[in-house]
Amino acid sequence: MKKENIPYKIYLEENEMPKAWYNLRADMKNKPAPLLNPATKEPMTAEELSVVFCKDLVDQELDNDTAFFEIPEEIQDFYKMFRPSPLIRAYRLEEKLQTPAKIYYKFEGNNTSGSHKLNSAIAQAYYAKKQGLKGVTTETGAGQWGTALSMACSYFDLDCKVYMVKVSYEQKPFRREVMRTYGASVTPSPSTETAVGRKILEEHPGTGGSLGCAISEAVEKALSSDGYRYVLGSVLNQVMLHQSIIGLETKAALDKYNIHPDIIIGCAGGGSNLGGLIAPFMGEKLRGEADYRIIAVEPASCPSLTRGVFAYDYCDTGMVCPLAKMYTLGSDFIPAPNHAGGLRYHGMSSILSQLYHDGYMEAVSVPQTTVFQSAEQFARIEGILPAPESSHAIHVAIEEALKCKETGEEKTIVFGLTGTGYFDMVAYEKFHNGQMSDYIPSDEELQQYFNKLPKI
Ligand SMILES: *Cc1c(COP(=O)(O)O)cnc(C)c1O
């Protein structure tokens, strides 16, 4: 198709938005391994999970067979406040790179929370409300998930209790205040509010906390508070399901112009944006209807897919959560303190882990200074100030486009631009001042964590 025929931005009409989420598991021959009860090592039952999670979300979590879940009307209405999100043709970037490749990105940063996380936050808040709960608890690292959840909870008038990793709480006051603006209460973790928090503080006085530790606190709080459940912003099957809206919209937009991607690229922390973006395309691949190269991009300082092991592991530091089979660096792994680029969870979605294990997708890791170079290049050319997380995908998209320049191939590249970087300016500042360094863990270091994996 000629250039003038494809707009800079492909927007769907509201009535073209997907009305059902797509459950990729329905098309997987090797299903993701079930969550295990940490005490009995038996698969978690719906009953056991319902103590921690909302009932409808448990059903979604355990359902490996239903291909489509209707999106409740209330959620569709909320989606319309910030969706459909644009699929943008990176004409300027293509020109600057002098590449014959055609580059598209799906931009999920057009909402106040600034990332794709709102797609699942609103769904989880909806089901909590539907169940008649008073509120939910969660953890947040840098704060994107907490911000999204606080927006969703205020919409449904639910109480929202966020445990925020202490270093972020202290160093990133802006997101904390956004959460409080939407009515959430925010506690630095580890805290003295929970038994697990007190235990961690005793063992590691002065610790800045970690995601795994904040998860333990949020789960304990939910379990000990009447009318509360715990919600999680990534990794879980239900979150992948909600995020499929990204891929379904992307596919609908591409189909409108008869565009067939060759390469699909996403950054991978817990895997939710990538899992969502690739869902319908991976479905076609699994059913043998089409083929795509799919690339997960992770930080070199937290390389769960590229250097982790595929094993059952704890999802949190306090070992109160179910065990998940995933590519993991070990539940005690915490990226080095100089790591600024997000994507810091020690494990990866069981769905993506299984697909990667079965050879349906590739993974690469990139050091953070390289990521920020691409972030800055992208900002200057395309105008959008990208989140550091998203910039992992930007970097590999640029790399693939430059390969096309060498070979002369006109490949179509689609990548996920998951969010904006306005609250990451301290990291940008370090980069601009030449104070950003890379830290790549050694094999010996990782082996120490692998040695402590639970024996299943
Ligand atoms: C949370 C986040 C990610 C990583 O999470 P996934 O679950 O792997 O998608 C990526 N980009 C942004 C902007 C985020 O906020």
The ligand as an SDF file (V2000), in Angstrom:
LIG
                    3D

 15 15  0  0  0  0  0  0  0  0999 V2000
    4.5020   -2.1080   34.3010 C   0  0  0  0  0  0  0  0  0  0  0  0
    4.9960   -1.6320   33.0160 C   0  0  0  0  0  0  0  0  0  0  0  0
    5.6530   -2.4860   32.1130 C   0  0  0  0  0  0  0  0  0  0  0  0
    6.0010   -3.9130   32.4150 C   0  0  0  0  0  0  0  0  0  0  0  0
    5.0040   -4.7620   32.8390 O   0  0  0  0  0  0  0  0  0  0  0  0
    4.4910   -5.9830   31.9830 P   0  0  0  0  0  0  0  0  0  0  0  0
    3.5600   -6.6730   32.8600 O   0  0  0  0  0  0  0  0  0  0  0  0
    5.6720   -6.8050   31.5880 O   0  0  0  0  0  0  0  0  0  0  0  0
    3.8200   -5.4020   30.8050 O   0  0  0  0  0  0  0  0  0  0  0  0
    6.0360   -1.9870   30.8950 C   0  0  0  0  0  0  0  0  0  0  0  0
    5.8300   -0.7040   30.5580 N   0  0  0  0  0  0  0  0  0  0  0  0
    5.2220    0.1570   31.4060 C   0  0  0  0  0  0  0  0  0  0  0  0
    5.0350    1.5760   30.9790 C   0  0  0  0  0  0  0  0  0  0  0  0
    4.7930   -0.2820   32.6550 C   0  0  0  0  0  0  0  0  0  0  0  0
    4.1950    0.5820   33.4830 O   0  0  0  0  0  0  0  0  0  0  0  0
  1  2  1  0
  2  3  1  0
  2 14  2  0
  3  4  1  0
  3 10  2  0
  4  5  1  0
  5  6  1  0
  6  7  2  0
  6  8  1  0
  6  9  1  0
 10 11  1  0
 11 12  2  0
 12 13  1  0
 12 14  1  0
 14 15  1  0
M  END
$$$$
